Amino acid sequence: MQQKIKETLKQSVMLKLQIIDNEQLINEIVNISKELIYLFKKEQKVLFCGNGGSAADAQHLATELSGRFYLERSPLFAEALHVNTSFLTAVGNDYAFDSVFARAVEAKGREGDALIAISTSGKSKNILKAIATAKEKNMLTIGLTGEKGGKMEKLCDYLIKIPSKDTPRIQEAHILVGHIICELVEAAIFGKT
């Protein structure tokens, strides 16, 4: 067991070192942060979506922005689209589960808002439909996925592709990247750089 723990920790550290050395990925994080800073300064909102562990990540990151991260400050409008379970189950039942996030984006998203869509495979149908709906509404689309990117690669304005095929390691990196973005956004908007 101890060896397995060490191996898993080493895999996680090695992946983060790969991210550090990936200038394209670092630049994508910078560009996303700048876009979100601009968007929040215009009092737009950010919607998040994901399934399973990625839903938990979506909710986590939305909370960092709408609650607080490091600073005592005003809340930013960020929301995970799955938190209304009555809506989720009604749309899943009345339409299809593939439509739950697209329907929420249709209801809540406005031109100039952003959708941050999280899918480790980049192939989740309900995530892809949500991105397509956001594009139709002239929203900024940001994806977090694994090394392949799936179909998200062609749909998103910005895409964070974590260089791994291992779902738990990808999800760990999504939270790390999300935390970095939250920190940069919060510091820029609320005056602490």
Z-matrix of the N, CA and C atoms (Angstrom, degrees):
N
C 1 1.450
C 2 1.524 1 112.41
N 3 1.306 2 115.97 1 -43.29
C 4 1.465 3 118.65 2 -178.32
C 5 1.527 4 111.36 3 -61.50
N 6 1.332 5 115.73 4 -39.01
C 7 1.461 6 119.64 5 179.56
C 8 1.525 7 110.39 6 -65.61
N 9 1.341 8 116.79 7 -40.48
C 10 1.468 9 120.94 8 178.98
C 11 1.536 10 110.69 9 -63.05
N 12 1.316 11 116.13 10 -41.35
C 13 1.466 12 120.40 11 177.84
C 14 1.527 13 109.77 12 -60.06
N 15 1.323 14 116.54 13 -45.86
C 16 1.469 15 120.82 14 -179.23
C 17 1.527 16 111.25 15 -64.73
N 18 1.338 17 116.66 16 -40.40
C 19 1.469 18 120.82 17 178.98
C 20 1.526 19 111.05 18 -63.02
N 21 1.334 20 116.49 19 -43.48
C 22 1.466 21 120.64 20 -179.95
C 23 1.521 22 111.08 21 -65.03
N 24 1.321 23 116.64 22 -44.01
C 25 1.468 24 120.38 23 177.38
C 26 1.529 25 110.86 24 -61.77
N 27 1.327 26 116.23 25 -40.22
C 28 1.464 27 120.05 26 179.25
C 29 1.526 28 110.79 27 -64.58
N 30 1.343 29 117.29 28 -41.90
C 31 1.469 30 120.47 29 177.54
C 32 1.525 31 110.76 30 -59.29
N 33 1.310 32 116.44 31 -42.27
C 34 1.461 33 121.05 32 -179.76
C 35 1.525 34 110.98 33 -64.84
N 36 1.312 35 116.48 34 -44.54
C 37 1.474 36 121.14 35 178.80
C 38 1.527 37 110.73 36 -63.99
N 39 1.327 38 116.83 37 -43.42
C 40 1.467 39 120.35 38 -178.83
C 41 1.529 40 111.25 39 -62.53
N 42 1.330 41 116.86 40 -39.64
C 43 1.460 42 120.18 41 178.19
C 44 1.530 43 110.55 42 -63.71
N 45 1.300 44 116.79 43 -41.50
C 46 1.472 45 120.15 44 178.97
C 47 1.532 46 111.01 45 -66.22
N 48 1.314 47 117.30 46 -34.21
C 49 1.471 48 119.96 47 175.02
C 50 1.527 49 110.95 48 -66.55
N 51 1.330 50 117.13 49 -36.50
C 52 1.467 51 120.66 50 175.36
C 53 1.530 52 110.61 51 -61.84
N 54 1.315 53 116.36 52 -40.01
C 55 1.468 54 120.80 53 179.11
C 56 1.527 55 109.97 54 -65.02
N 57 1.308 56 117.04 55 -43.28
C 58 1.468 57 120.99 56 178.73
C 59 1.526 58 111.07 57 -56.62
N 60 1.325 59 117.01 58 -39.53
C 61 1.462 60 121.59 59 -176.81
C 62 1.529 61 114.08 60 -84.91
N 63 1.328 62 117.91 61 -2.01
C 64 1.460 63 122.05 62 -176.38
C 65 1.537 64 108.98 63 -97.75
N 66 1.327 65 116.22 64 93.26
C 67 1.473 66 121.01 65 -176.51
C 68 1.521 67 112.37 66 -60.92
N 69 1.320 68 117.28 67 -36.25
C 70 1.458 69 120.67 68 179.02
C 71 1.530 70 110.38 69 -62.49
N 72 1.307 71 116.72 70 -43.70
C 73 1.464 72 121.85 71 178.90
C 74 1.529 73 110.95 72 -66.52
N 75 1.317 74 116.93 73 -42.14
C 76 1.474 75 120.73 74 177.71
C 77 1.527 76 109.94 75 -61.65
N 78 1.320 77 117.19 76 -42.92
C 79 1.469 78 121.02 77 178.26
C 80 1.521 79 111.58 78 -64.24
N 81 1.324 80 117.11 79 -36.32
C 82 1.464 81 120.65 80 177.67
C 83 1.540 82 110.17 81 -64.04
N 84 1.317 83 116.79 82 -40.57
C 85 1.471 84 121.17 83 177.03
C 86 1.531 85 109.79 84 -62.63
N 87 1.319 86 117.36 85 -43.20
C 88 1.471 87 121.56 86 178.13
C 89 1.531 88 109.95 87 -61.55
N 90 1.319 89 117.02 88 -47.85
C 91 1.467 90 120.95 89 -178.00
C 92 1.526 91 112.30 90 -63.82
N 93 1.314 92 117.28 91 -41.29
C 94 1.468 93 120.98 92 176.94
C 95 1.520 94 109.76 93 -62.38
N 96 1.315 95 117.03 94 -44.95
C 97 1.463 96 121.00 95 179.65
C 98 1.522 97 110.82 96 -59.11
N 99 1.325 98 117.00 97 -45.17
C 100 1.470 99 120.76 98 179.11
C 101 1.523 100 111.32 99 -62.16
N 102 1.321 101 117.00 100 -41.82
C 103 1.468 102 121.10 101 178.86
C 104 1.531 103 110.80 102 -62.32
N 105 1.321 104 116.97 103 -43.50
C 106 1.458 105 120.51 104 -179.32
C 107 1.528 106 111.67 105 -68.97
N 108 1.311 107 116.82 106 -36.96
C 109 1.472 108 120.26 107 175.96
C 110 1.525 109 109.50 108 -60.05
N 111 1.327 110 116.18 109 -48.18
C 112 1.472 111 121.57 110 179.26
C 113 1.528 112 110.32 111 -59.75
N 114 1.312 113 116.08 112 -45.99
C 115 1.455 114 122.26 113 -178.15
C 116 1.532 115 111.44 114 -62.22
N 117 1.324 116 117.22 115 -48.60
C 118 1.462 117 120.14 116 -179.01
C 119 1.530 118 111.63 117 -66.14
N 120 1.321 119 117.55 118 -34.35
C 121 1.467 120 120.01 119 177.82
C 122 1.525 121 111.16 120 -64.73
N 123 1.325 122 116.67 121 -24.63
C 124 1.467 123 121.58 122 176.82
C 125 1.531 124 111.77 123 -91.17
N 126 1.338 125 116.03 124 8.05
C 127 1.465 126 123.49 125 179.21
C 128 1.525 127 112.89 126 62.32
N 129 1.333 128 115.49 127 35.11
C 130 1.463 129 121.74 128 172.30
C 131 1.526 130 107.64 129 -87.10
N 132 1.324 131 116.59 130 179.47
C 133 1.459 132 120.07 131 -178.69
C 134 1.529 133 111.85 132 -126.72
N 135 1.317 134 113.90 133 163.15
C 136 1.463 135 121.58 134 177.35
C 137 1.521 136 108.32 135 -120.60
N 138 1.322 137 115.75 136 126.06
C 139 1.453 138 122.75 137 175.54
C 140 1.526 139 108.46 138 -106.38
N 141 1.313 140 116.35 139 143.70
C 142 1.464 141 122.45 140 -179.32
C 143 1.524 142 109.47 141 -121.50
N 144 1.339 143 116.44 142 147.56
C 145 1.463 144 119.52 143 171.20
C 146 1.518 145 110.05 144 -147.64
N 147 1.322 146 114.47 145 150.79
C 148 1.458 147 122.78 146 178.19
C 149 1.515 148 109.06 147 -174.08
N 150 1.303 149 117.40 148 165.18
C 151 1.469 150 123.36 149 178.87
C 152 1.527 151 109.98 150 -113.81
N 153 1.317 152 116.66 151 145.67
C 154 1.459 153 120.97 152 174.70
C 155 1.524 154 112.30 153 59.03
N 156 1.332 155 116.11 154 -125.42
C 157 1.461 156 120.64 155 178.29
C 158 1.516 157 111.82 156 -60.23
N 159 1.329 158 116.84 157 -33.44
C 160 1.466 159 120.81 158 178.03
C 161 1.526 160 111.16 159 -70.59
N 162 1.334 161 117.93 160 -27.51
C 163 1.468 162 120.73 161 173.06
C 164 1.526 163 109.25 162 -66.41
N 165 1.328 164 116.05 163 -41.98
C 166 1.462 165 119.84 164 177.08
C 167 1.529 166 110.16 165 -62.45
N 168 1.323 167 117.10 166 -40.51
C 169 1.466 168 120.92 167 177.59
C 170 1.526 169 110.85 168 -64.63
N 171 1.339 170 116.76 169 -41.20
C 172 1.465 171 121.01 170 178.71
C 173 1.524 172 110.46 171 -60.51
N 174 1.317 173 115.84 172 -45.36
C 175 1.465 174 120.60 173 -179.95
C 176 1.527 175 110.47 174 -66.06
N 177 1.303 176 116.68 175 -41.85
C 178 1.460 177 122.45 176 179.40
C 179 1.532 178 110.42 177 -58.71
N 180 1.325 179 116.82 178 -50.79
C 181 1.468 180 120.38 179 -176.26
C 182 1.528 181 111.71 180 -69.85
N 183 1.330 182 117.70 181 -36.67
C 184 1.462 183 120.39 182 175.94
C 185 1.530 184 109.96 183 -60.62
N 186 1.315 185 115.74 184 -38.65
C 187 1.469 186 120.53 185 179.85
C 188 1.524 187 111.68 186 -67.74
N 189 1.319 188 116.88 187 -37.52
C 190 1.475 189 119.24 188 178.84
C 191 1.530 190 110.69 189 -60.60
N 192 1.341 191 116.34 190 -35.02
C 193 1.465 192 120.49 191 -179.63
C 194 1.525 193 112.04 192 -83.23
N 195 1.327 194 117.57 193 -41.76
C 196 1.465 195 119.97 194 -175.39
C 197 1.521 196 112.58 195 -83.56
N 198 1.305 197 117.07 196 -24.45
C 199 1.464 198 120.82 197 176.14
C 200 1.519 199 109.36 198 -91.17
N 201 1.291 200 114.82 199 -91.70
C 202 1.466 201 122.17 200 172.01
C 203 1.523 202 107.11 201 -166.16
N 204 1.324 203 115.36 202 161.07
C 205 1.457 204 119.62 203 175.94
C 206 1.526 205 106.92 204 -113.65
N 207 1.330 206 117.56 205 -89.40
C 208 1.458 207 120.39 206 176.20
C 209 1.526 208 112.51 207 -94.74
N 210 1.322 209 117.33 208 -31.12
C 211 1.458 210 121.88 209 -167.24
C 212 1.520 211 112.86 210 -104.89
N 213 1.333 212 115.44 211 145.71
C 214 1.460 213 120.96 212 166.97
C 215 1.515 214 105.80 213 -76.33
N 216 1.327 215 117.16 214 117.15
C 217 1.464 216 120.81 215 -174.13
C 218 1.521 217 109.82 216 -163.27
N 219 1.325 218 115.90 217 175.80
C 220 1.459 219 121.40 218 177.09
C 221 1.532 220 109.40 219 -67.41
N 222 1.333 221 116.94 220 150.23
C 223 1.470 222 119.05 221 178.13
C 224 1.520 223 111.46 222 -74.02
N 225 1.316 224 115.59 223 151.52
C 226 1.458 225 122.99 224 172.60
C 227 1.532 226 107.01 225 -103.29
N 228 1.336 227 116.39 226 149.70
C 229 1.464 228 119.30 227 -177.28
C 230 1.525 229 109.26 228 -81.80
N 231 1.313 230 115.73 229 102.67
C 232 1.463 231 123.18 230 177.27
C 233 1.521 232 107.51 231 -139.82
N 234 1.330 233 116.24 232 136.71
C 235 1.461 234 120.01 233 -175.17
C 236 1.523 235 110.60 234 -147.44
N 237 1.324 236 115.69 235 136.70
C 238 1.462 237 121.75 236 172.12
C 239 1.524 238 108.09 237 -86.31
N 240 1.311 239 117.09 238 130.07
C 241 1.466 240 121.73 239 -170.32
C 242 1.525 241 114.94 240 -75.26
N 243 1.313 242 118.50 241 -9.08
C 244 1.460 243 120.36 242 -176.37
C 245 1.523 244 114.03 243 -96.31
N 246 1.313 245 118.46 244 -0.83
C 247 1.470 246 119.20 245 -170.04
C 248 1.527 247 113.78 246 -75.20
N 249 1.327 248 118.60 247 -17.97
C 250 1.462 249 121.37 248 175.21
C 251 1.526 250 107.49 249 -91.32
N 252 1.326 251 116.29 250 93.71
C 253 1.462 252 119.77 251 -173.68
C 254 1.528 253 112.33 252 -68.18
N 255 1.328 254 117.87 253 -28.48
C 256 1.470 255 119.35 254 176.65
C 257 1.525 256 110.24 255 -64.38
N 258 1.335 257 116.52 256 -44.08
C 259 1.466 258 120.78 257 176.67
C 260 1.527 259 110.20 258 -62.06
N 261 1.319 260 115.84 259 -48.22
C 262 1.459 261 121.49 260 -176.98
C 263 1.530 262 111.51 261 -58.28
N 264 1.322 263 116.62 262 -46.64
C 265 1.459 264 119.60 263 -177.39
C 266 1.529 265 111.70 264 -75.01
N 267 1.322 266 118.11 265 -34.34
C 268 1.472 267 120.37 266 177.79
C 269 1.524 268 110.87 267 -65.25
N 270 1.325 269 117.13 268 -47.89
C 271 1.467 270 120.34 269 -179.74
C 272 1.520 271 110.19 270 -67.02
N 273 1.326 272 116.81 271 -40.54
C 274 1.468 273 120.06 272 176.93
C 275 1.519 274 111.75 273 -59.86
N 276 1.328 275 116.66 274 -38.44
C 277 1.458 276 121.53 275 -179.83
C 278 1.528 277 112.34 276 -77.85
N 279 1.335 278 116.68 277 -46.17
C 280 1.464 279 121.15 278 -173.73
C 281 1.526 280 113.57 279 -78.88
N 282 1.304 281 117.06 280 -29.07
C 283 1.471 282 121.50 281 179.90
C 284 1.528 283 108.20 282 -115.70
N 285 1.322 284 115.39 283 -89.01
C 286 1.469 285 121.75 284 176.55
C 287 1.510 286 107.33 285 -170.53
N 288 1.332 287 116.06 286 152.88
C 289 1.464 288 119.17 287 178.75
C 290 1.528 289 111.09 288 -60.34
N 291 1.336 290 116.19 289 -29.55
C 292 1.467 291 120.40 290 177.88
C 293 1.527 292 112.46 291 -61.19
N 294 1.325 293 117.12 292 -18.75
C 295 1.469 294 121.32 293 -175.20
C 296 1.524 295 114.49 294 -102.22
N 297 1.329 296 118.54 295 -2.64
C 298 1.468 297 119.05 296 -171.01
C 299 1.527 298 113.04 297 -60.65
N 300 1.318 299 118.29 298 -44.04
C 301 1.465 300 119.73 299 -177.61
C 302 1.525 301 111.51 300 -78.87
N 303 1.332 302 117.07 301 -35.71
C 304 1.469 303 119.90 302 177.76
C 305 1.522 304 110.09 303 -61.43
N 306 1.325 305 116.22 304 -42.53
C 307 1.467 306 120.81 305 179.31
C 308 1.536 307 110.60 306 -63.36
N 309 1.319 308 116.99 307 -39.92
C 310 1.469 309 120.85 308 178.14
C 311 1.528 310 111.13 309 -66.95
N 312 1.333 311 117.23 310 -40.55
C 313 1.464 312 120.62 311 176.69
C 314 1.526 313 109.92 312 -63.38
N 315 1.322 314 115.79 313 -40.54
C 316 1.464 315 120.18 314 178.46
C 317 1.532 316 110.65 315 -59.74
N 318 1.325 317 116.67 316 -40.79
C 319 1.464 318 121.57 317 -178.19
C 320 1.528 319 112.84 318 -75.43
N 321 1.318 320 117.36 319 -39.96
C 322 1.463 321 120.61 320 -168.51
C 323 1.520 322 114.90 321 -106.90
N 324 1.314 323 117.12 322 -25.36
C 325 1.461 324 120.58 323 -174.91
C 326 1.518 325 112.26 324 -80.29
N 327 1.309 326 115.32 325 143.80
C 328 1.462 327 122.13 326 177.13
C 329 1.527 328 108.77 327 -130.95
N 330 1.299 329 115.68 328 157.40
C 331 1.460 330 120.09 329 176.83
C 332 1.531 331 109.20 330 -52.96
N 333 1.318 332 115.86 331 133.44
C 334 1.458 333 120.74 332 -179.37
C 335 1.516 334 114.37 333 93.01
N 336 1.349 335 117.64 334 -13.95
C 337 1.461 336 121.27 335 173.76
C 338 1.528 337 108.65 336 -76.51
N 339 1.318 338 116.38 337 177.38
C 340 1.466 339 121.17 338 177.50
C 341 1.517 340 110.43 339 -128.47
N 342 1.315 341 115.54 340 149.17
C 343 1.458 342 123.13 341 170.27
C 344 1.517 343 107.58 342 -117.18
N 345 1.322 344 116.11 343 125.42
C 346 1.463 345 121.26 344 172.28
C 347 1.525 346 106.29 345 -107.11
N 348 1.322 347 115.85 346 112.25
C 349 1.459 348 123.50 347 -174.99
C 350 1.524 349 108.97 348 -108.21
N 351 1.327 350 115.67 349 129.32
C 352 1.466 351 120.93 350 -175.02
C 353 1.527 352 109.54 351 -117.79
N 354 1.325 353 115.69 352 122.66
C 355 1.468 354 121.78 353 177.28
C 356 1.521 355 107.90 354 -153.20
N 357 1.310 356 117.68 355 117.55
C 358 1.469 357 119.76 356 -177.16
C 359 1.523 358 111.88 357 -62.91
N 360 1.338 359 116.73 358 -31.13
C 361 1.475 360 120.26 359 -179.36
C 362 1.525 361 112.44 360 -90.95
N 363 1.338 362 116.71 361 -25.20
C 364 1.460 363 120.61 362 -173.71
C 365 1.514 364 112.79 363 75.33
N 366 1.346 365 117.45 364 13.64
C 367 1.465 366 121.60 365 -174.84
C 368 1.526 367 113.91 366 -119.41
N 369 1.307 368 119.35 367 -1.66
C 370 1.468 369 121.48 368 -175.60
C 371 1.527 370 110.12 369 -64.03
N 372 1.327 371 116.24 370 121.97
C 373 1.468 372 120.54 371 -174.27
C 374 1.520 373 112.69 372 -60.82
N 375 1.334 374 117.21 373 -41.06
C 376 1.459 375 118.53 374 -178.59
C 377 1.537 376 111.73 375 -69.01
N 378 1.308 377 116.95 376 -29.13
C 379 1.470 378 121.23 377 176.41
C 380 1.530 379 109.36 378 -72.43
N 381 1.312 380 117.12 379 -44.38
C 382 1.468 381 120.81 380 179.93
C 383 1.522 382 111.50 381 -62.74
N 384 1.332 383 116.99 382 -40.27
C 385 1.471 384 120.09 383 177.44
C 386 1.525 385 111.21 384 -65.66
N 387 1.317 386 116.98 385 -37.71
C 388 1.469 387 120.44 386 178.27
C 389 1.528 388 110.36 387 -63.59
N 390 1.319 389 116.63 388 -42.59
C 391 1.465 390 120.45 389 178.77
C 392 1.525 391 110.00 390 -63.31
N 393 1.318 392 116.86 391 -44.68
C 394 1.469 393 120.48 392 179.56
C 395 1.532 394 111.02 393 -60.62
N 396 1.315 395 117.22 394 -41.28
C 397 1.466 396 121.05 395 178.11
C 398 1.522 397 110.67 396 -65.22
N 399 1.323 398 116.97 397 -41.87
C 400 1.469 399 120.74 398 177.99
C 401 1.529 400 110.70 399 -61.86
N 402 1.323 401 116.63 400 -40.41
C 403 1.478 402 120.42 401 178.40
C 404 1.533 403 110.09 402 -61.94
N 405 1.335 404 116.62 403 -42.19
C 406 1.466 405 121.00 404 178.61
C 407 1.525 406 111.96 405 -60.38
N 408 1.328 407 116.02 406 -30.01
C 409 1.465 408 120.99 407 -178.72
C 410 1.539 409 112.22 408 -92.28
N 411 1.323 410 116.77 409 8.88
C 412 1.473 411 122.40 410 -178.36
C 413 1.529 412 112.34 411 58.25
N 414 1.317 413 114.15 412 43.00
C 415 1.459 414 120.90 413 174.21
C 416 1.525 415 108.43 414 -95.96
N 417 1.310 416 116.41 415 153.67
C 418 1.453 417 122.62 416 172.44
C 419 1.519 418 107.80 417 -71.94
N 420 1.325 419 118.13 418 132.70
C 421 1.461 420 120.99 419 179.85
C 422 1.521 421 110.30 420 -116.85
N 423 1.321 422 114.17 421 126.38
C 424 1.463 423 122.57 422 -178.10
C 425 1.520 424 107.28 423 -125.68
N 426 1.316 425 116.79 424 130.33
C 427 1.452 426 120.81 425 179.28
C 428 1.515 427 111.58 426 -118.15
N 429 1.315 428 115.60 427 145.09
C 430 1.465 429 122.79 428 170.82
C 431 1.521 430 106.21 429 -120.92
N 432 1.329 431 116.80 430 123.81
C 433 1.452 432 121.01 431 -175.09
C 434 1.528 433 110.52 432 -149.78
N 435 1.333 434 116.16 433 -169.63
C 436 1.459 435 122.57 434 176.80
C 437 1.512 436 111.30 435 -93.54
N 438 1.325 437 116.41 436 -169.03
C 439 1.463 438 121.14 437 -170.10
C 440 1.524 439 114.58 438 -64.26
N 441 1.306 440 118.51 439 -28.05
C 442 1.468 441 120.60 440 -177.83
C 443 1.526 442 112.15 441 -79.42
N 444 1.320 443 117.84 442 -35.29
C 445 1.461 444 121.11 443 179.48
C 446 1.513 445 113.99 444 85.18
N 447 1.328 446 117.37 445 -23.62
C 448 1.457 447 120.56 446 -179.37
C 449 1.517 448 111.99 447 54.14
N 450 1.313 449 115.98 448 -148.51
C 451 1.458 450 121.26 449 179.88
C 452 1.521 451 111.78 450 -77.42
N 453 1.325 452 117.20 451 -12.53
C 454 1.468 453 120.53 452 179.10
C 455 1.529 454 111.39 453 -62.54
N 456 1.320 455 115.97 454 -29.15
C 457 1.462 456 120.27 455 -175.00
C 458 1.529 457 112.25 456 -57.96
N 459 1.325 458 116.07 457 -37.77
C 460 1.464 459 119.35 458 -178.14
C 461 1.526 460 112.62 459 -85.70
N 462 1.320 461 117.50 460 -14.60
C 463 1.462 462 121.12 461 -174.65
C 464 1.531 463 114.67 462 -97.92
N 465 1.323 464 117.24 463 -30.23
C 466 1.470 465 120.83 464 -171.32
C 467 1.524 466 112.49 465 -88.51
N 468 1.324 467 115.16 466 144.57
C 469 1.472 468 120.47 467 172.56
C 470 1.527 469 109.93 468 -67.83
N 471 1.317 470 116.03 469 -39.29
C 472 1.470 471 122.59 470 177.62
C 473 1.522 472 107.72 471 -133.19
N 474 1.320 473 115.70 472 142.53
C 475 1.463 474 119.50 473 -178.65
C 476 1.523 475 110.10 474 -140.36
N 477 1.318 476 115.13 475 122.57
C 478 1.461 477 122.19 476 172.60
C 479 1.522 478 106.88 477 -93.09
N 480 1.332 479 116.23 478 108.84
C 481 1.465 480 121.83 479 178.05
C 482 1.535 481 107.88 480 -104.32
N 483 1.313 482 115.27 481 104.59
C 484 1.467 483 119.85 482 178.21
C 485 1.532 484 107.85 483 -71.91
N 486 1.329 485 117.88 484 126.84
C 487 1.468 486 120.84 485 -173.90
C 488 1.536 487 113.64 486 -74.86
N 489 1.331 488 115.17 487 67.59
C 490 1.463 489 120.97 488 -179.94
C 491 1.522 490 109.21 489 -157.13
N 492 1.344 491 115.75 490 157.61
C 493 1.461 492 122.93 491 172.91
C 494 1.529 493 110.75 492 -107.65
N 495 1.306 494 117.54 493 -3.40
C 496 1.461 495 123.89 494 -173.88
C 497 1.536 496 109.26 495 -90.95
N 498 1.341 497 116.61 496 109.80
C 499 1.464 498 121.82 497 -172.75
C 500 1.539 499 113.62 498 -53.41
N 501 1.341 500 120.45 499 -49.24
C 502 1.459 501 118.48 500 179.83
C 503 1.537 502 113.07 501 -60.92
N 504 1.331 503 117.33 502 -40.08
C 505 1.468 504 119.37 503 178.88
C 506 1.528 505 110.52 504 -66.76
N 507 1.340 506 117.51 505 -38.41
C 508 1.467 507 121.20 506 177.95
C 509 1.522 508 109.45 507 -61.81
N 510 1.334 509 116.71 508 -46.22
C 511 1.461 510 120.28 509 -178.62
C 512 1.524 511 111.55 510 -64.04
N 513 1.315 512 117.50 511 -38.79
C 514 1.467 513 120.31 512 176.71
C 515 1.528 514 110.61 513 -61.42
N 516 1.318 515 115.68 514 -40.71
C 517 1.464 516 119.92 515 179.61
C 518 1.529 517 111.37 516 -70.84
N 519 1.335 518 117.68 517 -34.22
C 520 1.466 519 120.15 518 176.29
C 521 1.527 520 110.88 519 -59.36
N 522 1.321 521 116.49 520 -43.60
C 523 1.469 522 119.14 521 178.74
C 524 1.523 523 110.72 522 -65.77
N 525 1.321 524 117.39 523 -41.10
C 526 1.461 525 120.00 524 178.02
C 527 1.529 526 111.06 525 -60.61
N 528 1.317 527 117.00 526 -49.62
C 529 1.464 528 121.11 527 179.31
C 530 1.533 529 110.22 528 -62.64
N 531 1.332 530 116.30 529 -42.40
C 532 1.461 531 120.24 530 177.61
C 533 1.513 532 112.11 531 -60.31
N 534 1.316 533 117.56 532 -42.23
C 535 1.464 534 121.10 533 177.42
C 536 1.525 535 111.53 534 -63.31
N 537 1.311 536 116.93 535 -39.91
C 538 1.474 537 120.29 536 178.43
C 539 1.527 538 109.57 537 -62.19
N 540 1.331 539 116.51 538 -45.19
C 541 1.465 540 120.56 539 179.48
C 542 1.529 541 110.07 540 -61.84
N 543 1.328 542 117.00 541 -46.13
C 544 1.475 543 120.51 542 179.03
C 545 1.527 544 111.10 543 -58.43
N 546 1.316 545 116.42 544 -42.39
C 547 1.472 546 120.08 545 -179.72
C 548 1.522 547 110.91 546 -64.89
N 549 1.326 548 117.62 547 -44.07
C 550 1.462 549 120.89 548 -179.64
C 551 1.529 550 111.52 549 -65.52
N 552 1.327 551 116.32 550 -41.75
C 553 1.466 552 120.91 551 179.81
C 554 1.515 553 110.49 552 -64.87
N 555 1.309 554 116.23 553 -49.52
C 556 1.464 555 120.76 554 -178.34
C 557 1.528 556 111.46 555 -59.66
N 558 1.314 557 116.47 556 -45.29
C 559 1.468 558 120.46 557 -178.73
C 560 1.523 559 111.39 558 -64.47
N 561 1.321 560 117.18 559 -41.22
C 562 1.463 561 120.11 560 -178.41
C 563 1.525 562 112.54 561 -68.72
N 564 1.312 563 116.99 562 -40.46
C 565 1.467 564 120.42 563 -176.58
C 566 1.518 565 112.15 564 -77.55
N 567 1.307 566 116.02 565 -35.74
C 568 1.454 567 119.06 566 -173.85
C 569 1.525 568 113.76 567 -106.18
N 570 1.329 569 115.88 568 18.08
C 571 1.452 570 121.17 569 165.01
C 572 1.494 571 119.30 570 82.93
N 573 1.318 572 119.02 571 14.48
C 574 1.458 573 120.76 572 178.19
C 575 1.514 574 108.27 573 -120.39
N 576 1.323 575 117.30 574 108.60
C 577 1.474 576 120.07 575 -178.70
C 578 1.505 577 110.68 576 -109.77
